[in-house]
Amino acid sequence: MLRPGGALLLAYQSGVGRRTSHQACGYAVELEAFLHHTPLVCAALATAGFRVDDRLERAARPSERHPQVFVLARRPQDAGARA
């Protein structure tokens, strides 16, 4: 829940599809991660009534498998106003 004017910061791995890892932090695990396509994320935020203020996309670092994305969105000041 965000108050009117509240900020939302999303961080995720960019791409399409999903991947499965069998080890994390030295432990045997079954971990499924979903990749997200930034234009679809921004469209979903707009549909939900958010305004996307900024986004940053960067290439994967050597220790990462996928590019990283950060999206800053804001709930409008008049969100939730009732007549």
HUTA-V739010 format. One record per run of one state. SS is the DSSP state (H for helix, E for strand, - for the rest). FROM is the first residue (numbers start at 1). LEN is the number of residues. If there is no record, write none. Layout:
ss:SS from:FROM len:LEN
ss:SS from:FROM len:LEN
This chain:
ss:- from:1 len:6
ss:E from:7 len:8
ss:- from:15 len:2
ss:E from:17 len:8
ss:- from:25 len:2
ss:E from:27 len:10
ss:- from:37 len:1
ss:H from:38 len:10
ss:- from:48 len:2
ss:E from:50 len:9
ss:- from:59 len:9
ss:E from:68 len:8
ss:- from:76 len:8
